Amino acid sequence: MFKNDLLAGQRFLITGASSGLGRAAAELIAACGGQVLGAGRNAERLQAAIASWSGTGHVACVQELGNADATADWAKDLAQQHGPLNGIFHAAGTELLRPIRMSKQAQFDEAFGSAFFAAAGLARAAGQKGVMVDGGALVFMSSVAGSAGKVGMAAYSASRAAVEGMVRSLACEFAPRGIRVNAIAAGAVQTPMHDRITQGAAQEVVDAYASSHLLGFGEPGDIASAVVYLLGPAGRWITGTTMAVDGGYLCK
Ligand SMILES: NC(=O)c1ccc[n+]([C@@H]2O[C@H](COP(=O)([O-])OP(=O)(O)OC[C@H]3O[C@@H](n4cnc5c(N)ncnc54)[C@H](OP(=O)(O)O)[C@@H]3O)[C@@H](O)[C@H]2O)c1
């Protein structure tokens, strides 16, 4: 779908690169000639992912993400060590299904930590000297839950809505340097996270969940293509927006 030298000579930080959407995006970026600094928590899973990508020079960056200050320092260090970044895709995040009556500070910290606070830290680093090249791009993972409600999703939805809100202001702040900032609101995509959410559910419940998407469940490659589109030259006039890649979930 994309030329194998589309991103040649460019460097990308991909969080959540050891699994699911981050891993698929990193693989496609590598297939387009980009160098990937791939981040995850589990070193073995991360190494296994990196070994499967094409090209050379990819780097495993083992890091727990959940705090804006620590994430900003970490991203700055990475850029100092490996050179400035052309793009960042922040896919690290976790699922959280819990009714509000059972949601404590710990659950809000969990939902906001990797998805929002880490995103804010990455953005802060990107605004500092030498971390991003002018004309680069940032893409943050969001979800249809950022704009559509569902039982048990209050904390998760709030964290994704926060990402989408932040993206609009970041776009304004970074535009003078030609840096674009966008989010992707994904519907249900078949990743390890999706497997954890659906495991144990009755088949008719899973079928109903699939058919709430006009085109059924998505595949990780569906999100990866959107990431490369937004990070690459085709996205040059797109900033401050949330692209729904949701198989028609939100249009109903
Ligand atoms: N799949 C979907 O249907 C879907 C839909 C909408 C939005 N999303 C969002 O997309 C993102 C990725 O989802 P996915 O389906 O790809 O999930 P996944 O398969 O579970 O992968 C999650 C990735 O994030 C990393 N990660 C999780 N928590 C982290 C933390 N605290 N610090 C650092 N890394 C962390 C994991 O690293 P380890 O491997 O080391 O644990 C893994 O690489 C999430 O934010 C999710 O909410 C997913």
The ligand as a MOL file (V3000), in Angstrom:
LIG
                    3D

  0  0  0     0  0            999 V3000
M  V30 BEGIN CTAB
M  V30 COUNTS 48 52 0 0 0
M  V30 BEGIN ATOM
M  V30 1 N -7.5890 -2.6720 20.3220 0
M  V30 2 C -8.6400 -1.8800 20.3030 0
M  V30 3 O -9.7600 -2.3110 19.9830 0
M  V30 4 C -8.5010 -0.4290 20.6400 0
M  V30 5 C -9.5590 0.4330 20.3030 0
M  V30 6 C -9.4610 1.7790 20.6210 0
M  V30 7 C -8.3530 2.2590 21.2690 0
M  V30 8 N -7.3590 1.4000 21.6110 0 CHG=1
M  V30 9 C -6.2090 1.9570 22.3260 0
M  V30 10 O -5.0280 1.7290 21.5940 0
M  V30 11 C -3.9330 1.5460 22.4830 0
M  V30 12 C -3.2270 0.2420 22.1300 0
M  V30 13 O -4.1310 -0.8360 22.2710 0
M  V30 14 P -3.7670 -2.3240 21.8060 0
M  V30 15 O -5.0460 -2.9520 21.4470 0
M  V30 16 O -2.6640 -2.2770 20.8520 0 CHG=-1
M  V30 17 O -3.2900 -2.9490 23.2190 0
M  V30 18 P -2.2350 -4.1100 23.5370 0
M  V30 19 O -2.2040 -5.1010 22.4600 0
M  V30 20 O -2.5620 -4.5480 24.9200 0
M  V30 21 O -0.8170 -3.3470 23.5540 0
M  V30 22 C -0.5970 -2.3630 24.5290 0
M  V30 23 C 0.8230 -1.8810 24.4110 0
M  V30 24 O 0.9850 -0.7960 25.3100 0
M  V30 25 C 2.0650 -1.0840 26.1890 0
M  V30 26 N 1.7390 -0.5420 27.4940 0
M  V30 27 C 0.5960 -0.7000 28.1880 0
M  V30 28 N 0.6480 -0.0290 29.3430 0
M  V30 29 C 1.8590 0.5740 29.3750 0
M  V30 30 C 2.5230 1.3930 30.3150 0
M  V30 31 N 1.9550 1.7340 31.4660 0
M  V30 32 N 3.7710 1.8290 30.0090 0
M  V30 33 C 4.3700 1.4760 28.8620 0
M  V30 34 N 3.7990 0.6930 27.9440 0
M  V30 35 C 2.5620 0.2470 28.2010 0
M  V30 36 C 2.1850 -2.5910 26.2170 0
M  V30 37 O 3.4980 -2.9590 26.5930 0
M  V30 38 P 3.8440 -4.4330 27.1690 0
M  V30 39 O 3.7350 -5.3860 25.9880 0
M  V30 40 O 5.2310 -4.3300 27.6510 0
M  V30 41 O 2.8270 -4.7170 28.2150 0
M  V30 42 C 1.8630 -2.9130 24.7720 0
M  V30 43 O 2.9870 -2.7060 23.9560 0
M  V30 44 C -4.5210 1.6020 23.9030 0
M  V30 45 O -4.3990 2.9040 24.4040 0
M  V30 46 C -5.9790 1.2870 23.6600 0
M  V30 47 O -6.7980 1.8010 24.6740 0
M  V30 48 C -7.3900 0.0740 21.3100 0
M  V30 END ATOM
M  V30 BEGIN BOND
M  V30 1 1 1 2
M  V30 2 2 2 3
M  V30 3 1 2 4
M  V30 4 1 4 5
M  V30 5 2 4 48
M  V30 6 2 5 6
M  V30 7 1 6 7
M  V30 8 2 7 8
M  V30 9 1 8 9
M  V30 10 1 8 48
M  V30 11 1 9 10
M  V30 12 1 9 46
M  V30 13 1 10 11
M  V30 14 1 11 12
M  V30 15 1 11 44
M  V30 16 1 12 13
M  V30 17 1 13 14
M  V30 18 2 14 15
M  V30 19 1 14 16
M  V30 20 1 14 17
M  V30 21 1 17 18
M  V30 22 2 18 19
M  V30 23 1 18 20
M  V30 24 1 18 21
M  V30 25 1 21 22
M  V30 26 1 22 23
M  V30 27 1 23 24
M  V30 28 1 23 42
M  V30 29 1 24 25
M  V30 30 1 25 26
M  V30 31 1 25 36
M  V30 32 1 26 27
M  V30 33 1 26 35
M  V30 34 2 27 28
M  V30 35 1 28 29
M  V30 36 1 29 30
M  V30 37 2 29 35
M  V30 38 1 30 31
M  V30 39 2 30 32
M  V30 40 1 32 33
M  V30 41 2 33 34
M  V30 42 1 34 35
M  V30 43 1 36 37
M  V30 44 1 36 42
M  V30 45 1 37 38
M  V30 46 2 38 39
M  V30 47 1 38 40
M  V30 48 1 38 41
M  V30 49 1 42 43
M  V30 50 1 44 45
M  V30 51 1 44 46
M  V30 52 1 46 47
M  V30 END BOND
M  V30 END CTAB
M  END
